[in-house]
Structure formats: C-alpha cells, structure tokens
Amino acid sequence: MMREITIGQYYPAKSVIHSLDPRVKLFGTLMYIIALFIANSVSGFVFMTIVLSGIIIMSKVPFGYMVKGLKAIVVLLVVAGLFNLFLTPGIPVFTFWKFSISMAGIRGAALMVFRMIYLIIGTSIMSLTTTPNQLTDGLEKSMRPLSAIGVPVHEIAMMMSIALRFIPILTEETDKIMKAQMARGADFDSGGIIRKAKALVPLLVPLFVSAFRRANDLALAMEARCYNGGEGRTKMKPLSYETRDGIAYLIILIAFIGIIAVEIFRKKIGFI
C-alpha cells in the first residue's frame, strides 16, 4: 500500500501543464482548493469534474497513476463519509437501532467524499508535474513579499521541498522494512485494531531511526557544502513568465469565477 502514495512524486512528460511556471501551478492549486469548498451542490461538482478532467488530459499523466494514490486514504474516506452520514441532523429517511440517516446526511456524506477525492487528485497533479527544485523556486518567489516583514521565506520553501522529497524515500523505506519484518514472521493484517497497532511497533521504530539518520546525513551534507540559506544565492534556471503562463492565469480566474457563478445560479433557481 505504501507504494500507492503518489504525493511528492514527479511524473516526467511533455505537456502544457509540465511547461507552466511553478508559480502558476501553485496559484492554480490554491484557487482549485478554494473552489472545491465553494462547490456545495451536484451542479458545482459537475463543473469541477469538467475542469479537473481537462487538467488531467492536458497533464498527460495516466489517470490510473493518479487514482492509485487514493488507496492510501480509503479508511479516511470511509470514516469521513460515515460521520457525515450518521451525525448530520435532518428528517430521517432510514432508521435502525440508535442511528438514523437523513437526506441531508446522505448529501453531506457524498459531498465530503467527493471533495476529498478531488482534493487529493487535484493537489497530486501539481507534484506530479513539478520537480522539487521548481516547486522550491516557485514557493520562494511567490512568498518573497513576506520577507519584508521578517518571514524566512527561503527556509520555509526549502523545508517544504525537503518534506516532499522525503515522502517517496520514506515510502520506499517503509516498504522494505515491512517486507523484512514479514520475512521474519511479522503479521500486519490479522487481528483486531489493538493487535494491528502493536504489530506496527517493529515497523515504526526502525522507520524513525532511518528517518533521523537520513535527516542527519542531509544536514551534514548541506554544512559540508557551506549552505547558508537564500541570502545572495543565484539560480541556475531563474523563473520567468512566458505567454502561456499569462493565458493560464486568465483561464484559472475564468474557471474560478465560473464555479462561483454556477453556485449563485443554482441557488436562484433552486437546483441541486
């Protein structure tokens, strides 16, 4: 299952999305997340589906590669859906024992599950189409105005970049440790929740040791290369906007206004 995590991995391809400036993709991802929380109806999610489908097609990243990242959060999706299904008040349409399901609960559960699925797929596109170096440069450039008030912009961007780099590394390390423990007779699948939690101890301890060792090696390597932060540093490939980036900004704003218009129109006509 650990190999199914796609966040933090880069998928090389020649596409319009790959060629965009990372600042455009960061802005687009932010607008996409806000739009997902604005969408609160079937018509709103139909609009978001059209937008997301267009982005996936233009990115040239296989849809199956994106979807497999959802396997790691299946439990979270189920829990979130059940909480909304049973704990949302409203007129009951189905009752059993002490639990009741209302139409508002069904609607809330469906919207929550779809919102989480779209959130994972949409944010994964950014990491799948942007290298960690590009992402670091884009974050630093986007947050540069905050440096005027003393915010350590470069350090924050570097930490986020390192965190994204470590996700696939730690995922692979977890998979290796799990296979080694299973070869020694460890069982991670059978038993109840408490037994499964205890079975994870032989997995988590060496994983934390490995993570701290890698972090220490990285710190020593950065010190050996006289790394001293972003002050006075130059870029091998400085970011610069092109015509396609301006067009992308315009399309993002049009799509964002579109979802707002869809929700406003939906409320006026009383559509679902």
KEMAR-212857 format. One line per 8 residues: for each residue x, y, z of C-alpha. Coordinates in Angstrom, 3 decimals. Example, Ala and Ser with C-alpha at 12.3 -4.5 7.8 and 13.67 -1.06 7.14 Angstrom:
BEGIN
12.300/-4.500/7.800  13.670/-1.060/7.140
//
This chain:
BEGIN
0.000/0.000/0.000  2.860/2.393/0.744  3.888/2.322/-2.910  0.440/3.630/-3.835  1.230/7.094/-2.398  1.759/9.475/-5.327  2.059/12.791/-3.445  5.634/14.047/-3.649
6.479/12.019/-6.760  7.261/13.546/-10.153  5.956/12.052/-13.405  8.086/13.198/-16.379  6.133/14.040/-19.525  5.933/16.702/-22.225  2.702/18.551/-21.608  1.310/22.061/-21.287
0.941/21.635/-17.519  4.556/20.475/-17.112  5.844/23.503/-19.041  3.979/26.083/-16.931  5.791/28.250/-14.420  5.558/26.672/-10.929  4.066/29.914/-9.589  1.135/29.467/-11.971
0.590/25.913/-10.744  0.772/26.981/-7.090  -1.774/29.733/-7.722  -3.975/27.345/-9.693  -3.838/24.730/-6.926  -4.808/27.338/-4.331  -7.761/28.509/-6.445  -8.749/24.895/-7.060
-8.844/24.129/-3.315  -10.924/27.240/-2.605  -13.286/26.342/-5.474  -13.747/22.837/-4.052  -15.053/24.295/-0.798  -17.255/26.772/-2.679  -18.812/23.903/-4.647  -21.663/22.644/-2.491
-24.024/21.047/-4.983  -24.276/18.450/-7.717  -24.077/21.128/-10.414  -20.990/22.619/-8.731  -19.217/19.259/-8.690  -20.201/18.589/-12.303  -18.434/21.847/-13.180  -15.392/20.864/-11.078
-15.355/17.437/-12.775  -15.166/19.093/-16.188  -12.332/21.362/-15.028  -10.390/18.531/-13.367  -10.845/16.246/-16.400  -9.433/18.935/-18.669  -6.397/19.414/-16.418  -5.736/15.651/-16.259
-5.939/15.324/-20.037  -3.565/18.269/-20.579  -1.085/16.959/-17.973  -0.643/13.654/-19.890  -0.275/11.843/-16.553  -2.110/8.475/-16.709  -5.403/8.659/-14.815  -4.736/5.248/-13.226
-1.479/6.597/-11.777  -3.382/9.391/-10.030  -6.224/7.203/-8.809  -3.944/4.646/-7.162  -2.920/7.367/-4.706  -6.464/7.210/-3.299  -5.932/3.679/-1.976  -3.865/5.052/0.895
-6.788/7.160/2.181  -9.656/4.688/1.737  -10.081/4.358/5.512  -10.155/8.148/5.917  -12.778/8.431/3.161  -14.963/5.772/4.792  -14.709/7.349/8.256  -15.456/10.859/6.954
-18.403/9.549/4.931  -19.899/7.619/7.865  -19.551/10.564/10.262  -21.416/12.828/7.848  -23.962/10.139/7.061  -24.992/9.363/10.646  -24.282/12.610/12.509  -25.903/15.139/10.170
-29.290/16.211/11.605  -32.401/16.237/9.451  -35.638/14.419/8.715  -34.839/10.667/8.956  -35.376/8.606/5.811  -33.979/5.402/7.324  -33.613/4.377/10.972  -32.080/1.334/12.643
-31.209/0.820/16.302  -29.993/4.219/17.631  -28.883/5.526/14.284  -30.843/7.435/11.668  -29.937/8.574/8.167  -31.347/11.794/6.773  -31.344/13.140/3.239  -29.059/15.924/4.443
-26.693/13.268/5.826  -26.607/11.393/2.519  -25.942/14.627/0.654  -23.273/15.740/3.151  -21.502/12.353/3.052  -21.455/12.281/-0.751  -20.136/15.845/-0.994  -17.455/15.200/1.652
-16.182/12.023/-0.034  -16.129/13.594/-3.499  -14.465/16.732/-2.121  -11.662/14.695/-0.522  -11.158/12.595/-3.664  -10.992/15.674/-5.888  -8.678/17.376/-3.380  -6.163/14.511/-3.448
-6.235/14.164/-7.243  -6.049/17.909/-7.877  -3.158/18.557/-5.497  -1.326/15.460/-6.764  -1.268/16.956/-10.261  0.923/19.793/-9.004  3.575/17.481/-7.525  3.361/15.047/-10.457
4.024/17.813/-12.983  6.523/19.905/-10.977  10.023/18.897/-9.899  11.018/19.579/-6.261  13.540/22.213/-7.418  10.895/24.033/-9.452  8.475/23.827/-6.539  11.050/25.319/-4.159
11.816/28.187/-6.545  8.106/28.804/-7.130  7.289/28.879/-3.418  10.197/31.190/-2.679  9.264/33.586/-5.489  5.576/33.568/-4.552  6.251/34.292/-0.870  9.079/36.791/-1.438
6.948/39.833/-0.393  6.651/38.277/3.082  10.423/38.600/3.565  9.888/42.343/4.030  8.237/41.642/7.398  10.923/39.179/8.531  9.377/35.892/7.360  12.157/33.350/6.487
10.785/32.682/3.015  13.712/30.665/1.653  13.891/28.419/4.725  10.149/27.706/4.589  10.321/26.862/0.881  13.355/24.630/1.464  11.640/22.756/4.313  8.542/22.099/2.198
10.693/20.931/-0.703  12.686/18.557/1.527  9.450/17.219/3.023  8.098/16.455/-0.459  11.394/14.808/-1.444  11.307/12.600/1.655  7.771/11.274/1.049  8.726/8.781/-1.728
12.026/7.978/0.052  10.300/7.124/3.343  7.569/5.275/1.459  10.167/3.031/-0.175  11.964/2.602/3.166  8.684/1.605/4.847  8.013/-0.969/2.155  11.479/-2.501/2.587
11.168/-2.661/6.399  7.684/-4.167/6.154  8.874/-6.913/3.784  11.863/-7.627/6.028  9.624/-7.913/9.097  7.149/-10.141/7.247  10.045/-12.417/6.226  10.802/-12.750/9.949
7.218/-13.792/10.696  5.566/-10.445/11.446  1.814/-10.256/10.728  0.374/-6.804/9.954  -3.060/-7.873/8.682  -4.716/-10.301/11.107  -6.280/-9.497/14.472  -8.185/-6.536/15.850
-7.256/-2.867/15.949  -5.161/-3.181/19.134  -3.201/-6.140/17.780  -2.590/-4.363/14.469  -1.390/-1.282/16.328  1.067/-3.394/18.366  2.274/-5.073/15.176  3.255/-1.666/13.783
5.833/-1.076/16.559  8.547/-3.198/14.848  7.841/-1.166/11.704  7.753/2.343/13.179  10.883/2.107/15.344  13.362/1.305/12.513  11.486/3.764/10.252  12.021/6.633/12.721
15.666/5.630/13.185  16.165/5.623/9.416  14.390/8.979/9.025  16.549/10.659/11.698  19.697/9.168/10.158  18.775/10.493/6.722  17.981/13.921/8.172  21.347/13.998/9.956
23.196/12.956/6.775  21.372/15.677/4.814  22.270/18.321/7.416  25.945/17.279/7.358  25.979/17.342/3.542  24.481/20.849/3.487  27.021/22.079/6.059  29.909/20.485/4.112
28.797/22.436/1.043  28.725/25.697/3.059  24.958/26.110/2.669  23.876/29.331/4.403  20.323/29.991/3.255  18.918/32.105/0.458  20.858/35.331/1.041  22.907/36.129/-2.073
22.229/32.784/-3.746  21.720/32.637/-7.515  19.586/30.254/-9.585  20.845/28.029/-12.358  17.403/28.317/-14.015  15.766/31.583/-12.899  11.985/31.683/-13.234  10.471/33.932/-15.871
6.898/34.205/-17.118  6.008/33.410/-20.721  2.890/33.999/-22.801  1.417/30.613/-21.907  1.667/31.479/-18.198  -0.400/34.637/-18.683  -3.009/32.631/-20.600  -3.024/30.035/-17.808
-3.631/32.728/-15.174  -6.572/34.004/-17.216  -8.079/30.507/-17.598  -7.707/29.875/-13.844  -9.540/33.103/-12.994  -12.303/32.342/-15.531  -12.767/28.841/-14.074  -12.851/30.254/-10.528
-15.466/32.842/-11.493  -17.334/30.040/-13.265  -17.767/27.922/-10.125  -18.989/30.980/-8.194  -21.482/31.754/-10.977  -22.705/28.143/-11.039  -23.372/28.157/-7.272  -25.122/31.541/-7.369
-27.291/30.488/-10.331  -28.056/27.161/-8.656  -29.324/28.902/-5.502  -31.528/31.260/-7.530  -33.284/28.523/-9.492  -33.288/26.066/-6.572  -31.404/23.348/-8.476  -29.487/20.633/-6.592
//
